Amino acid sequence: MALSTTRRTPLSDQVIAQLRAQITSGEWPVGSRIPTEAELVDQLGVARNTIREAVRALAHNGLVDIRQGSGTYVLATSELAGVMHRRFADADQDQVAELRATLETSAAGFAATRRTARDLELLESALARRDAAWHAGDPEDFIQADAAFHHAVVAAAHNDVLAAVYADLGEVLLAHLRHDVGPDLLPHRWVPHTDILDAIRDGDVEKAAKAAGKAIGRTTQGPGERRGQGCW
């Protein structure tokens, strides 16, 4: 989506809305660096101070992070996602894992009965990307690919409320995944997700939910038991 020139020079909703649209549309994905202040001035045709104030407004709302000397990076795709990221930045990671398990096992079960042919195509593509990212050996690429696969599972559940909640928790869940994965991809911790896709394809609700729980390391633990080291 191309940025369009605005005629107004003061800080306005129009400027903020255009920058926000780049984020929510995926043109500026989470983790990416947005154009520099000078580039935005050229693209939008507004004063530098206007851009600076608009970016600060987005930072205040939790959408971007201004890093001195490095640039401005996308933190979240919505204001609520930004709030969630800040609210749970210091959350206990075992509790975040329990939240993931609750959402993702339910989503996998729903997906087993509601998935469409298109959903299966997207899941297959996401799984292939995940496998390739693991074998390429880049932890961040793998984290993003793994997250994309789980997003595809949630999408296949066809529950708009569940999908919206999961999206708003996206950065919280990514932070948890980064915590579990760590700086290196360790071969003995590799867990294929083929069983999740197979169960969803076969329409097996119980197996789909169980496989999704296993992917987070929660299938054998009950209330009061600490989660073991994550697996992917």
Secondary structure, 3 states (H helix, E strand, C coil): CCCCCCCCCCCCHHHHHHHHHHHHCCCCCCCCECCCHHHHHHHHCCCHHHHHHHHHHHHHCCCEEEECCCEEEECCCCHHHHHHHHHCCCCCHHHHHHHHHHHHHHHHHHHHHHCCHHHHHHHHHHHHHHHHHHHHCCHHHHHHHHHHHHHHHHHHCCCHHHHHHHHHCHHHHHHHHHHHHCCCCCHHHCCCCHHHHHHHHHCCHHHHHHHHHHHHCCCCCCCCCCCCCCCC
